[in-house]
């Protein structure tokens, strides 16, 4: 059982790592809702269909607004830009 839970999780980069983490946290009841952020609309819509995320956006700042926890799961080359945009 999870002893700590969060309301809203923002996953920046809903790929294999980000999506797997979101799914695991949801299955364990550690998060109430998950918003995903990424560049590929098809991947985001698929994650929504699979129940990995509850909502999605292409805008990192929108994704992190109101989040209790933020996970950055983008490629190394995109990390600096993402962090600068949400700072």
C-alpha positions as CSV (number, residue, x, y, z in Angstrom):
1,X,0.0,0.0,0.0
2,X,1.1,3.5,-0.8
3,X,1.4,5.7,2.3
4,X,1.7,9.0,0.3
5,X,-0.4,10.2,-2.5
6,X,-0.5,13.2,-4.7
7,X,-3.4,15.0,-6.4
8,X,-2.2,15.9,-9.8
9,X,0.9,14.4,-11.5
10,X,2.4,16.1,-14.6
11,X,4.4,13.9,-16.9
12,X,6.6,15.8,-19.3
13,X,7.4,13.2,-21.9
14,X,4.8,10.4,-22.1
15,X,7.0,7.8,-23.6
16,X,8.1,4.4,-22.3
17,X,9.6,5.7,-19.1
18,X,7.1,8.6,-18.4
19,X,4.1,6.5,-19.3
20,X,5.2,3.5,-17.3
21,X,5.8,5.6,-14.2
22,X,2.4,7.3,-14.6
23,X,0.7,3.9,-15.0
24,X,2.5,2.4,-11.9
25,X,1.7,5.4,-9.7
26,X,-2.0,5.3,-10.8
27,X,-2.3,1.5,-10.2
28,X,-0.9,2.0,-6.7
29,X,-3.3,4.8,-5.9
30,X,-0.5,7.3,-5.5
31,X,-2.0,9.9,-7.8
32,X,-5.6,11.2,-8.4
33,X,-5.0,12.6,-11.9
34,X,-2.3,12.6,-14.5
35,X,-1.7,15.2,-17.2
36,X,0.7,14.3,-20.0
37,X,2.8,16.6,-22.1
38,X,4.6,15.8,-25.3
39,X,5.1,16.7,-28.9
40,X,3.3,13.8,-30.6
41,X,-0.5,14.1,-30.5
42,X,-0.9,10.5,-31.5
43,X,1.1,9.2,-28.6
44,X,-0.7,11.5,-26.2
45,X,-4.1,10.4,-27.5
46,X,-3.1,6.7,-27.2
47,X,-2.0,7.3,-23.6
48,X,-5.4,8.9,-22.9
49,X,-7.2,5.9,-24.5
50,X,-5.1,3.5,-22.4
51,X,-5.9,5.3,-19.2
52,X,-2.3,6.2,-18.6
53,X,-3.2,10.0,-18.5
54,X,-6.4,11.9,-17.9
55,X,-5.6,14.9,-20.0
56,X,-2.8,16.1,-22.3
57,X,-1.2,19.3,-23.7
58,X,1.7,20.3,-25.8
59,X,2.5,23.2,-23.5
60,X,4.8,22.2,-20.6
61,X,3.8,25.3,-18.6
62,X,0.2,24.4,-18.8
63,X,1.0,20.8,-17.8
64,X,2.8,21.8,-14.6
65,X,0.3,24.4,-13.5
66,X,-1.4,23.1,-10.4
67,X,0.6,19.9,-10.3
68,X,1.6,18.4,-7.0
69,X,4.5,16.5,-8.6
70,X,6.3,16.9,-11.9
71,X,8.3,14.2,-13.7
72,X,10.5,15.2,-16.5
73,X,11.0,12.2,-18.8
74,X,12.2,13.8,-22.0
75,X,15.3,13.1,-23.9
76,X,18.5,14.5,-22.6
77,X,18.7,17.0,-25.4
78,X,15.3,18.4,-24.6
79,X,15.7,18.6,-20.8
80,X,17.3,22.1,-20.6
81,X,14.6,23.6,-22.8
82,X,11.8,22.0,-20.8
83,X,13.2,23.1,-17.5
84,X,13.7,26.7,-18.7
85,X,10.1,26.8,-20.0
86,X,8.6,25.7,-16.6
87,X,11.0,27.6,-14.3
